[in-house]
Amino acid sequence: MERRSGRATIAIHNSYDPRVFREAHRRILARAGPLALAYDLNLATFGFPFPDDIHLPLELAEWVAASTSIGEDGSYLKELAVKGRFQNFPYPARGIPPQLGIPVLTTCDPDPRKSLELEDIASMLLDGQSICLIFGAGPKGVPREVHELARHHLDITFNGHSLETCTALGAVAAALAHRLRAR
């Protein structure tokens, strides 16, 4: 009997100004898109201040792509949207949308009661559970409420080192993909 793998989603929580779309938003999306495609992950955003008049994932991806030279000029983000693998959500007030999977906060300061290892995440995915890997975008990371909303915490470093968001995105995506492939 073939095992069905769950889907992993990169979820980026905006901790910058919730009213102004900054170059930092554009850059993180342009970098996350290629990672999601390269390692077969979905991509979701929380609280990103996209223009009010565009809502569909492909429209959002095209809007971001129109002004970036990163990630093949945004074509990777557009490709994710066409495949139905890019979504935008408001800030999670009552919890992470269940269709994204079990919420796992990536953090350098995991709660010991919620802490998992990368091997645990890989096992969950291979057992058919979907996982939502939450990353904070901005100097403050994610607010305390998101720490509490996350069922599990993951520190990708070996000893609590804080990584810049795009560095953490790459480290988690690559390490997880290689762990899954090795099984």
Secondary structure, DSSP 8 states (H G I E B T S, - for coil): -------EEEEEEE-S-TT---HHHHHHHHHHHHHHHHTT-EEEEES----TT--SHHHHHHHHHTT--HHHHTHHHHHHHHTT-EEEE---SS---GGG-EEEEE-SS--TTTEE-HHHHHHHHHTT--EEEEEEESTT-S-HHHHHH-SEEE--SSS-----HHHHHHHHHHHHHHHHHH-
